[in-house]
Amino acid sequence: MHIPSLQEVVDGAEWQLRVDLAAACRLVSAYGTTDLVFTHISARIPGPEHQFLINPCGLMFDEITASSLVKVDQQCNKLSASPFPVNPAGFTIHTSTHQARQDAGCVLHTHPRAGIAVSCQKAGLLPISQQSTFVLPSLAYHEYEGVAIRDDGKVRLQTSLGSSKFLMLRNHGLLTVGRTVADAFLSMYTFENGCRIQVDALSGGQPMTAVAPRILAGMAEVSKTVTVGQGSVLVWPALLRKLERMDANCKN
């Protein structure tokens, strides 16, 4: 369906955020971690008004454009005209995270098959791959409470997340917090790949070889040294070029 462009309606900072968030939606689809229309990504609009952009409920992720993203306030009131609603469970998860974490420029939540599979395993994510070692130093877990539509669950979710960048929602899915959309996407890509590797490795029926504890203990510092600003800065332009080759209309 046709959504009129907002490029001349919103300011430059919001438009760039819309373009990046729409790109993340398309990339989540391209890498196969969507759950039809039922997952969600949000980004905080710069400024003191505490406004957010979130994907509209009812569009597939490969349909989302910069102009179709819905602007909402902290009470989930739509601040821009849209024929689509906002997923109530999505808003509960995202607003609680943004409220608790001022560094959360973007919150990305997915229901990927491998991620859910690992979230069901008592041991959670195991230190058996390089990908997992980047996640484990900043990984938290949240016990399943049913579909996230109750406000009284917000504090418990905030407590579970704490200062972590990665949250495994037991029996549910994955969540990442990033300073930028690019940061949150790269974290989710790494998180989900760690889960896929674990599911594949366990399916082989052979004993696992774990990463040595001394290496794992130093990964928090290694991550700071290796990826501070560089991981997403390096990979995001390449991912945007990939989208351009596939379909450039997410910028509309």
Steps between C-alpha positions, in 0.01 A plus 500: 500500500609857437623703800566869426860603555579692819844614389387861457284489813743393775839648585825359369595310816167321518507418130846343526383298798198386300723391212730303732210336685326403176830354379529293819148368442589396145825340620324303773279363224794433267679297766191299586438599862148637465180345636257622234386841638537419869845627595604858548783752486491846652726805500504809720457827311768752605365773727338550840147394400554124559356397166570176321470337161377142478403273212128493420315183594357353183784555255749226419854607579597503134217749433600758760618839379638805678163675468289206622669489842267618776597781737371452855541653845566313825128424539482341152301791359560525127657833411494447124214391280513129420240244391683241710491436875799448729552151640398537870743232617771663294436837654508359853840342440644800323374782717617325817846453349528858373381636836760305694790549260583850386773347283241298309481684171358185342333190644475199270283201593465187287348152513762303303469123495851427631480779756176363643643148498799608710274708728320173584823327602579522873866585444414779259773620266814287533860623455568276201552750217679827443160659438377394842806646671406848378151460646560326833677785685190718462220240492201495738195272521133572566256228605188452288187676632267446206431751223643832613187714523488575875654818639597327825755296307698807395702531821590132497615527139707809584655321799589197288663711231696723737798645313532210255500536122348155438187354657378145447126485563440144617264300274446816297787656307793739497547870571793734443562858606721731296610861502404508133285292268818360346636397842177320595484319165861381511449377857188309396678348201777374727253382768288301256803349328633382836165328557497343152850363549399353835191328358708362210780384730263326741326323213827320418474295818869544583648642823542876490838677519454815709705816470758514780379699805810723490408610146137554590600705807689743279235541231331801659823697467569357155154609386565853621832511319392336176143619447461841664322680221688299239292189450182674389686790340682255277213266415197734482597678173561159341159379616336813357672434167362145514149643542554740210581203278193313623239777516561866575138596573535466878623861487159618380 
